[in-house]
Amino acid sequence: MAARLVVSITPADVGARVTTRRRVPEGFRDAVGVLESWDDGLLTVRKHDGTLVEIPQDTLLAARVVPPRQR
């Protein structure tokens, strides 16, 4: 049985912690962090180490809100 990939985040989730999977030329990339913005089809996710990842919306394969990081 194969897993279904679903994008279940929206611009309304800005400020929430999310996990994402996207297509890149080399294959796939994942990013987990706080959804900082979603403007004009470009998402920005701030990872735990503070780096920002820009994700074009049309490359998203899967994404969902996840619980806050445990300390």
N, CA, C and O atoms as a MOPAC input file, in Angstrom:
PM7 MOZYME 1SCF
protein

 N      0.84400 1    -1.17300 1     0.00000 1
 C      0.00000 1     0.00000 1     0.00000 1
 C      0.89400 1     1.24300 1     0.00000 1
 O      1.76800 1     1.37200 1     0.85700 1
 N      0.68900 1     2.13500 1    -0.93000 1
 C      1.48000 1     3.35200 1    -1.04700 1
 C      0.85200 1     4.47200 1    -0.22500 1
 O     -0.36700 1     4.54200 1    -0.06400 1
 N      1.70900 1     5.33600 1     0.28600 1
 C      1.22400 1     6.48600 1     1.05000 1
 C      0.74600 1     7.57000 1     0.08400 1
 O      1.32900 1     7.77100 1    -0.98100 1
 N     -0.31800 1     8.26100 1     0.47300 1
 C     -0.80600 1     9.39200 1    -0.31600 1
 C     -0.12900 1    10.65800 1     0.15300 1
 O     -0.02200 1    10.90600 1     1.35500 1
 N      0.32300 1    11.44800 1    -0.77400 1
 C      0.92000 1    12.73400 1    -0.44500 1
 C     -0.16200 1    13.79600 1    -0.52300 1
 O     -0.85100 1    13.92600 1    -1.53500 1
 N     -0.30500 1    14.56300 1     0.57100 1
 C     -1.36900 1    15.55800 1     0.67300 1
 C     -0.78000 1    16.87300 1     1.18000 1
 O     -0.01000 1    16.88200 1     2.14000 1
 N     -1.13500 1    17.95600 1     0.55000 1
 C     -0.78200 1    19.29000 1     1.03800 1
 C     -1.99600 1    19.80000 1     1.80100 1
 O     -3.02400 1    20.12700 1     1.20800 1
 N     -1.86400 1    19.86500 1     3.13300 1
 C     -3.01200 1    20.27800 1     3.94900 1
 C     -2.75000 1    21.58400 1     4.70000 1
 O     -3.40600 1    21.86500 1     5.70300 1
 N     -1.78500 1    22.38900 1     4.21300 1
 C     -1.57100 1    23.70600 1     4.80700 1
 C     -2.07800 1    24.76400 1     3.83200 1
 O     -2.19700 1    24.53300 1     2.62900 1
 N     -2.37300 1    25.93300 1     4.39900 1
 C     -2.84800 1    27.07500 1     3.61400 1
 C     -2.16400 1    28.32800 1     4.14600 1
 O     -1.48600 1    28.26600 1     5.17200 1
 N     -2.32500 1    29.45400 1     3.47600 1
 C     -1.76800 1    30.69900 1     4.00900 1
 C     -2.26900 1    31.01900 1     5.42000 1
 O     -1.60600 1    31.75400 1     6.15200 1
 N     -3.41500 1    30.48700 1     5.80800 1
 C     -3.93900 1    30.71600 1     7.16100 1
 C     -3.05700 1    30.05900 1     8.22600 1
 O     -3.20000 1    30.36500 1     9.41000 1
 N     -2.15200 1    29.16700 1     7.82900 1
 C     -1.27700 1    28.48300 1     8.78000 1
 C      0.02700 1    29.22500 1     9.05600 1
 O      0.88800 1    28.71000 1     9.77000 1
 N      0.18600 1    30.42400 1     8.50400 1
 C      1.38300 1    31.22100 1     8.80900 1
 C      1.48800 1    31.36200 1    10.32400 1
 O      0.51600 1    31.71300 1    10.99400 1
 N      2.67300 1    31.08600 1    10.85600 1
 C      2.91200 1    31.12900 1    12.29500 1
 C      2.91800 1    29.75400 1    12.93000 1
 O      3.38500 1    29.59500 1    14.05800 1
 N      2.40400 1    28.75600 1    12.22300 1
 C      2.36600 1    27.38900 1    12.74000 1
 C      3.63300 1    26.63400 1    12.33700 1
 O      4.31300 1    27.00400 1    11.37900 1
 N      3.93300 1    25.58600 1    13.07300 1
 C      5.05100 1    24.70800 1    12.72500 1
 C      4.53700 1    23.70300 1    11.69500 1
 O      3.48800 1    23.08600 1    11.87900 1
 N      5.29500 1    23.55200 1    10.60800 1
 C      4.86600 1    22.68100 1     9.51800 1
 C      6.00200 1    21.75700 1     9.09300 1
 O      7.17400 1    22.00900 1     9.37200 1
 N      5.62400 1    20.69000 1     8.41800 1
 C      6.58300 1    19.85000 1     7.73400 1
 C      6.20800 1    19.85500 1     6.26000 1
 O      5.02800 1    19.80000 1     5.91500 1
 N      7.21000 1    19.92000 1     5.39200 1
 C      6.96200 1    19.99800 1     3.96000 1
 C      7.85400 1    19.01600 1     3.21100 1
 O      8.94700 1    18.67900 1     3.66700 1
 N      7.38000 1    18.56800 1     2.07000 1
 C      8.19300 1    17.79800 1     1.12300 1
 C      7.95500 1    18.41700 1    -0.23800 1
 O      6.81600 1    18.64700 1    -0.64500 1
 N      9.06200 1    18.68700 1    -0.94400 1
 C      8.94900 1    19.34300 1    -2.24900 1
 C      9.86800 1    18.68200 1    -3.26600 1
 O     10.83700 1    18.01200 1    -2.91000 1
 N      9.54500 1    18.88200 1    -4.52900 1
 C     10.38500 1    18.41100 1    -5.62800 1
 C     11.52300 1    19.39200 1    -5.85400 1
 O     11.31700 1    20.60500 1    -5.84200 1
 N     12.71600 1    18.86700 1    -6.06000 1
 C     13.88000 1    19.64300 1    -6.47700 1
 C     14.53500 1    18.86400 1    -7.61500 1
 O     14.22800 1    17.68500 1    -7.79500 1
 N     15.42700 1    19.48400 1    -8.38800 1
 C     16.04300 1    18.76200 1    -9.50600 1
 C     16.72500 1    17.44500 1    -9.09000 1
 O     16.75700 1    16.49500 1    -9.87200 1
 N     17.25900 1    17.38500 1    -7.88500 1
 C     17.95600 1    16.18900 1    -7.41600 1
 C     17.00500 1    15.12700 1    -6.87000 1
 O     17.43800 1    14.00900 1    -6.58800 1
 N     15.73300 1    15.44500 1    -6.71800 1
 C     14.77300 1    14.49800 1    -6.15500 1
 C     13.76400 1    15.19500 1    -5.26600 1
 O     12.86800 1    15.88700 1    -5.74700 1
 N     13.91900 1    15.00400 1    -3.94600 1
 C     12.99300 1    15.57700 1    -2.96600 1
 C     13.77600 1    16.22800 1    -1.84200 1
 O     14.90400 1    15.83400 1    -1.54600 1
 N     13.16300 1    17.23700 1    -1.21100 1
 C     13.73600 1    17.88700 1    -0.02100 1
 C     12.62200 1    18.06500 1     0.98000 1
 O     11.47300 1    18.31800 1     0.61900 1
 N     12.97700 1    17.92900 1     2.24800 1
 C     12.03700 1    18.14400 1     3.34300 1
 C     12.47800 1    19.36200 1     4.14400 1
 O     13.67000 1    19.65200 1     4.24400 1
 N     11.52800 1    20.05400 1     4.70000 1
 C     11.81600 1    21.16300 1     5.60600 1
 C     10.77400 1    21.14700 1     6.71400 1
 O      9.57600 1    21.02500 1     6.45800 1
 N     11.24800 1    21.27100 1     7.94900 1
 C     10.37100 1    21.36300 1     9.11700 1
 C     10.71100 1    22.65500 1     9.83100 1
 O     11.87900 1    22.93600 1    10.09800 1
 N      9.69200 1    23.44100 1    10.14000 1
 C      9.91500 1    24.68800 1    10.84700 1
 C      8.64400 1    25.51400 1    10.87300 1
 O      7.55400 1    25.02400 1    10.57700 1
 N      8.80800 1    26.77100 1    11.23300 1
 C      7.66500 1    27.68300 1    11.34000 1
 C      7.41100 1    28.31600 1     9.97000 1
 O      8.32000 1    28.85500 1     9.33700 1
 N      6.16500 1    28.23700 1     9.53600 1
 C      5.77300 1    28.87900 1     8.29100 1
 C      5.74900 1    30.38600 1     8.53500 1
 O      4.83600 1    30.90600 1     9.17700 1
 N      6.75200 1    31.07300 1     8.02100 1
 C      6.90400 1    32.51300 1     8.26100 1
 C      6.01500 1    33.35000 1     7.34000 1
 O      5.45700 1    34.36500 1     7.75600 1
 N      5.89100 1    32.90900 1     6.08000 1
 C      5.07300 1    33.67900 1     5.13900 1
 C      4.63800 1    32.78000 1     3.98500 1
 O      5.20300 1    31.71300 1     3.74200 1
 N      3.61400 1    33.25500 1     3.28800 1
 C      3.11400 1    32.58400 1     2.08600 1
 C      2.56800 1    33.69600 1     1.21000 1
 O      1.41500 1    34.10100 1     1.35700 1
 N      3.39300 1    34.19000 1     0.30000 1
 C      3.02400 1    35.32100 1    -0.54300 1
 C      3.28000 1    35.00000 1    -2.00500 1
 O      4.35200 1    34.51700 1    -2.36900 1
 N      2.28600 1    35.27200 1    -2.84000 1
 C      2.42100 1    35.11000 1    -4.29300 1
 C      3.00700 1    33.75700 1    -4.68400 1
 O      3.86900 1    33.68300 1    -5.56000 1
 N      2.54100 1    32.68500 1    -4.03600 1
 C      2.97600 1    31.34900 1    -4.38900 1
 C      4.33400 1    30.93300 1    -3.85400 1
 O      4.87500 1    29.91300 1    -4.27900 1
 N      4.89900 1    31.70700 1    -2.92400 1
 C      6.19500 1    31.37900 1    -2.32900 1
 C      6.05100 1    31.26800 1    -0.81500 1
 O      5.64900 1    32.22000 1    -0.14600 1
 N      6.38400 1    30.09200 1    -0.28600 1
 C      6.34600 1    29.85900 1     1.15800 1
 C      7.73700 1    30.06300 1     1.72400 1
 O      8.73200 1    29.74500 1     1.07100 1
 N      7.81000 1    30.59400 1     2.93800 1
 C      9.07700 1    30.71800 1     3.64300 1
 C      8.93600 1    30.00300 1     4.97000 1
 O      8.03800 1    30.29900 1     5.75900 1
 N      9.85000 1    29.04200 1     5.21300 1
 C      9.84400 1    28.25100 1     6.43700 1
 C     11.14500 1    28.51300 1     7.18500 1
 O     12.23000 1    28.39700 1     6.61500 1
 N     11.03200 1    28.87400 1     8.48500 1
 C     12.22600 1    29.09000 1     9.32100 1
 C     12.49800 1    27.80400 1    10.08800 1
 O     11.70700 1    27.38500 1    10.93300 1
 N     13.63900 1    27.18300 1     9.77400 1
 C     14.02600 1    25.94000 1    10.42900 1
 C     14.53600 1    26.20900 1    11.84600 1
 O     14.78100 1    27.35500 1    12.22300 1
 N     14.69100 1    25.13700 1    12.62100 1
 C     15.12800 1    25.23400 1    14.01800 1
 C     16.45400 1    25.98000 1    14.15600 1
 O     16.66200 1    26.70000 1    15.13300 1
 N     17.34900 1    25.81200 1    13.18400 1
 C     18.66000 1    26.47000 1    13.26600 1
 C     18.62000 1    27.92800 1    12.82200 1
 O     19.64600 1    28.60800 1    12.80100 1
 N     17.42300 1    28.40500 1    12.46600 1
 C     17.25600 1    29.80800 1    12.08800 1
 C     17.33500 1    30.07300 1    10.59500 1
 O     17.03000 1    31.18000 1    10.15300 1
 N     17.73500 1    29.09000 1     9.81600 1
 C     17.81700 1    29.30200 1     8.38100 1
 C     16.42000 1    29.38200 1     7.77800 1
 O     15.47500 1    28.75700 1     8.26000 1
 N     16.31900 1    30.16300 1     6.71500 1
 C     15.06100 1    30.30000 1     5.99200 1
 C     15.10600 1    29.46300 1     4.72500 1
 O     16.09900 1    29.46500 1     3.99700 1
 N     14.02100 1    28.75200 1     4.47600 1
 C     13.88700 1    27.95700 1     3.26000 1
 C     12.74400 1    28.54600 1     2.45400 1
 O     11.63100 1    28.68500 1     2.96300 1
 N     13.00800 1    28.89500 1     1.19600 1
 C     11.96200 1    29.39300 1     0.31400 1
 C     11.47800 1    28.24400 1    -0.55100 1
 O     12.27500 1    27.54300 1    -1.17400 1
 N     10.16200 1    28.05800 1    -0.58300 1
 C      9.56800 1    26.92200 1    -1.27700 1
 C      8.50400 1    27.43200 1    -2.24500 1
 O      7.47600 1    27.95100 1    -1.81000 1
 N      8.73300 1    27.29400 1    -3.54000 1
 C      7.67100 1    27.64200 1    -4.48500 1
 C      6.47800 1    26.69600 1    -4.27600 1
 O      6.64300 1    25.47800 1    -4.21400 1
 N      5.31000 1    27.26200 1    -4.17100 1
 C      4.10600 1    26.48500 1    -3.89100 1
 C      3.90500 1    25.35000 1    -4.89200 1
 O      3.44200 1    24.27300 1    -4.51700 1
 N      4.24200 1    25.57500 1    -6.13900 1
 C      4.00300 1    24.54400 1    -7.15700 1
 C      4.96700 1    23.36100 1    -7.07200 1
 O      4.82200 1    22.40000 1    -7.82800 1
 N      5.95600 1    23.41300 1    -6.15800 1
 C      6.85200 1    22.26800 1    -5.97200 1
 C      6.44000 1    21.40300 1    -4.78900 1
 O      7.01700 1    20.33600 1    -4.57900 1
 N      5.44600 1    21.84500 1    -4.00600 1
 C      5.01200 1    21.08400 1    -2.83000 1
 C      4.36000 1    19.77100 1    -3.23000 1
 O      3.48400 1    19.73100 1    -4.09400 1
 N      4.79700 1    18.71200 1    -2.59300 1
 C      4.17800 1    17.40100 1    -2.77800 1
 C      3.34000 1    17.02100 1    -1.56700 1
 O      2.29100 1    16.39000 1    -1.69700 1
 N      3.81500 1    17.41500 1    -0.37900 1
 C      3.11100 1    17.10600 1     0.86400 1
 C      3.45900 1    18.17400 1     1.88700 1
 O      4.56900 1    18.70500 1     1.89200 1
 N      2.51000 1    18.48200 1     2.74600 1
 C      2.74200 1    19.45100 1     3.81700 1
 C      1.60800 1    19.35000 1     4.82300 1
 O      0.45300 1    19.11800 1     4.46700 1
 N      1.96900 1    19.53000 1     6.09500 1
 C      0.94400 1    19.52400 1     7.13700 1
 C      1.45900 1    20.26900 1     8.35200 1
 O      2.66500 1    20.44900 1     8.52300 1
 N      0.52800 1    20.70100 1     9.19600 1
 C      0.87100 1    21.33400 1    10.47300 1
 C      1.27900 1    20.22500 1    11.43000 1
 O      0.65900 1    19.16200 1    11.46600 1
 N      2.33300 1    20.48400 1    12.21000 1
 C      2.80700 1    19.51900 1    13.21800 1
 C      2.87500 1    20.20800 1    14.57700 1
 O      2.89600 1    21.43700 1    14.64600 1
 N      2.90900 1    19.43300 1    15.65600 1
 C      2.95700 1    20.03200 1    16.99700 1
 C      4.24400 1    20.85000 1    17.20500 1
 O      5.24300 1    20.62700 1    16.52100 1
 N      4.21100 1    21.78700 1    18.14500 1
 C      5.40300 1    22.56100 1    18.46700 1
 C      6.55500 1    21.64000 1    18.86700 1
 O      6.34300 1    20.54900 1    19.39600 1
 N      7.75900 1    22.09600 1    18.60600 1
 C      8.96300 1    21.33100 1    18.91700 1
 C      9.09400 1    21.17600 1    20.43000 1
 O      8.89800 1    22.13200 1    21.18000 1
 N      9.42600 1    19.97100 1    20.86500 1
 C      9.65100 1    19.71900 1    22.29800 1
 C     11.06500 1    20.13600 1    22.66000 1
 O     12.00000 1    19.88700 1    21.90000 1
 N     11.22600 1    20.75600 1    23.79300 1
 C     12.55800 1    21.21400 1    24.22200 1
 C     13.27000 1    20.17900 1    25.01000 1
 O     14.39900 1    20.40200 1    25.44500 1

